[in-house]
Amino acid sequence: MKQYSIILIIVTSVIFSACNKSQTSLQTEISEMEKSVNVASNVDTANCDSLISLYKNYCVLYKDDTICADYFFKAAELSVRLGKYQQAIELFGNTQRFPVYRKVARALFMQGFIAESNLGDKNAAREYYNRFIIKFPNHKMVPEVKMLIQALNFTDEMLIENLKRQNDTLSNPN
């Protein structure tokens, strides 16, 4: 019982201190952590995870701040670097709460791309790609996304054979 009380006090104090940080000081902490992560030549998992946590905590505390969209996007990119693909998809999805965010279309595209390329989930990829076309019908990437949807219907062998045929056509124009 005594250990439970001590743990509860520690957890409460950590949460209280995090909530007591001003918005500006939390942004400064994020900025400093970004510098250390960006300077590192190799992926430091602990630092990247800490930065992702800072981004997420900020977005919980200041959920209506438009900078959250960028923080979600950056956290998603870091998650991809760490190989945490499902987390990346979720974080890219969080940007959708900010429909005027300049990278919202790219975030939706990345959800499909990660589902397809990294998770091998063609059904999820198809859903994300179709959602992309519906939400952004005039986006410059729509033709590429339509091609990706078509490619989802092919097996790897069919794609390789198709590429060989295209290569042969280009090599022998007659």
C-alpha positions as CSV (number, residue, x, y, z in Angstrom):
1,M,0.0,0.0,0.0
2,K,2.9,2.3,0.8
3,Q,4.5,1.7,-2.6
4,Y,1.3,2.4,-4.3
5,S,1.1,5.8,-2.6
6,I,4.7,6.7,-3.5
7,I,4.1,5.7,-7.1
8,L,0.9,7.7,-7.2
9,I,2.7,10.8,-5.8
10,I,5.5,10.5,-8.4
11,V,3.1,10.1,-11.3
12,T,0.9,13.0,-10.1
13,S,4.0,15.3,-9.7
14,V,5.2,14.4,-13.2
15,I,1.8,15.1,-14.7
16,F,1.5,18.3,-12.6
17,S,4.9,19.6,-13.7
18,A,4.2,18.8,-17.3
19,C,0.9,20.7,-17.1
20,N,2.6,23.6,-15.3
21,K,5.1,24.2,-18.2
22,S,4.0,27.2,-20.1
23,Q,3.1,26.7,-23.7
24,T,6.2,28.8,-24.7
25,S,8.6,26.8,-22.6
26,L,7.2,23.5,-24.0
27,Q,7.7,24.9,-27.6
28,T,11.3,25.9,-26.6
29,E,11.9,22.4,-25.2
30,I,10.6,20.9,-28.5
31,S,12.8,23.2,-30.6
32,E,15.9,22.2,-28.6
33,M,15.1,18.5,-28.9
34,E,14.5,18.9,-32.6
35,K,18.0,20.4,-33.0
36,S,19.7,17.5,-31.2
37,V,17.7,14.9,-33.2
38,N,18.4,16.7,-36.5
39,V,22.1,17.1,-35.8
40,A,22.6,13.4,-35.0
41,S,23.9,11.5,-38.0
42,N,22.4,8.2,-36.9
43,V,18.9,7.6,-35.5
44,D,19.0,7.8,-31.8
45,T,15.9,5.9,-30.8
46,A,15.7,7.3,-27.3
47,N,15.9,10.9,-28.4
48,C,13.4,10.4,-31.3
49,D,11.0,8.7,-28.9
50,S,11.4,11.6,-26.4
51,L,10.7,14.1,-29.2
52,I,7.7,12.2,-30.3
53,S,6.4,12.2,-26.7
54,L,7.0,16.0,-26.5
55,Y,5.0,16.5,-29.7
56,K,2.2,14.4,-28.5
57,N,2.1,15.9,-25.0
58,Y,2.0,19.4,-26.5
59,C,-0.9,18.4,-28.7
60,V,-2.8,17.0,-25.8
61,L,-2.3,20.1,-23.7
62,Y,-2.9,22.6,-26.5
63,K,-5.1,20.6,-28.9
64,D,-6.5,23.6,-30.7
65,D,-3.2,25.2,-31.5
66,T,-2.6,25.0,-35.2
67,I,1.1,24.1,-34.7
68,C,-0.2,20.7,-33.6
69,A,-0.7,19.7,-37.2
70,D,3.0,20.3,-37.9
71,Y,4.0,18.5,-34.7
72,F,1.8,15.5,-35.6
73,F,3.4,15.5,-39.1
74,K,7.0,15.7,-37.7
75,A,6.2,13.0,-35.1
76,A,4.9,10.8,-37.9
77,E,8.1,11.3,-40.0
78,L,10.2,10.4,-36.9
79,S,8.0,7.3,-36.4
80,V,8.8,6.2,-40.0
81,R,12.5,6.7,-39.3
82,L,12.2,4.4,-36.3
83,G,10.2,1.8,-38.2
84,K,7.1,2.4,-36.1
85,Y,4.8,2.4,-39.1
86,Q,1.4,1.9,-37.4
87,Q,2.2,4.8,-35.1
88,A,3.2,6.9,-38.2
89,I,-0.1,6.2,-39.8
90,E,-2.0,7.3,-36.7
91,L,0.0,10.5,-36.4
92,F,-0.3,11.4,-40.0
93,G,-4.1,10.8,-39.5
94,N,-4.1,13.3,-36.6
95,T,-3.2,16.1,-39.1
96,Q,-6.7,15.6,-40.6
97,R,-8.1,17.5,-37.7
98,F,-6.5,20.6,-39.3
99,P,-8.1,20.7,-42.8
100,V,-6.3,23.9,-43.8
101,Y,-2.8,22.5,-42.9
102,R,-0.5,22.8,-45.9
103,K,0.6,19.2,-45.7
104,V,-2.8,17.6,-45.0
105,A,-2.9,16.0,-48.4
106,R,0.6,14.7,-48.2
107,A,-0.2,13.2,-44.7
108,L,-3.2,11.3,-46.2
109,F,-1.0,10.1,-49.1
110,M,1.7,8.9,-46.6
111,Q,-0.9,6.9,-44.7
112,G,-1.6,4.9,-47.9
113,F,2.0,4.7,-48.9
114,I,3.1,3.3,-45.5
115,A,0.2,0.9,-45.4
116,E,1.2,-0.4,-48.8
117,S,5.0,-0.2,-48.7
118,N,5.9,-0.9,-45.1
119,L,2.9,-2.9,-43.7
120,G,2.0,-4.7,-46.9
121,D,-1.7,-3.9,-46.3
122,K,-3.1,-3.4,-49.7
123,N,-6.7,-3.0,-48.5
124,A,-5.8,-0.2,-46.1
125,A,-3.6,1.4,-48.8
126,R,-6.5,1.3,-51.2
127,E,-8.8,3.0,-48.6
128,Y,-6.3,5.8,-47.9
129,Y,-5.6,6.4,-51.7
130,N,-9.4,6.5,-52.5
131,R,-10.0,8.9,-49.6
132,F,-7.1,11.0,-51.0
133,I,-8.8,11.2,-54.5
134,I,-12.2,12.0,-52.9
135,K,-10.8,14.7,-50.6
136,F,-8.4,16.3,-53.0
137,P,-9.7,15.6,-56.5
138,N,-7.7,18.5,-58.1
139,H,-4.4,17.7,-56.3
140,K,-1.4,17.2,-58.6
141,M,-0.7,13.8,-57.2
142,V,-4.1,12.3,-58.2
143,P,-2.8,10.7,-61.4
144,E,0.0,9.1,-59.4
145,V,-2.4,7.9,-56.7
146,K,-4.7,6.4,-59.4
147,M,-1.7,4.5,-60.8
148,L,-0.9,3.2,-57.3
149,I,-4.4,2.0,-56.8
150,Q,-4.2,0.1,-60.1
151,A,-0.9,-1.4,-59.1
152,L,-2.4,-2.7,-55.9
153,N,-4.4,-5.2,-58.1
154,F,-1.2,-6.8,-59.5
155,T,1.0,-9.3,-57.9
156,D,4.8,-8.6,-57.7
157,E,5.3,-11.0,-60.6
158,M,2.7,-9.2,-62.8
159,L,4.4,-5.8,-62.0
160,I,7.8,-7.1,-62.9
161,E,6.5,-8.6,-66.2
162,N,4.7,-5.3,-67.0
163,L,7.9,-3.3,-66.4
164,K,9.9,-5.7,-68.6
165,R,7.4,-5.3,-71.4
166,Q,7.5,-1.5,-71.0
167,N,11.3,-1.6,-71.0
168,D,11.3,-3.8,-74.2
169,T,8.9,-1.3,-75.9
170,L,11.2,1.6,-75.0
171,S,14.3,-0.3,-76.2
172,N,12.8,-1.5,-79.4
173,P,10.5,1.2,-80.7
174,N,9.8,-0.7,-84.0
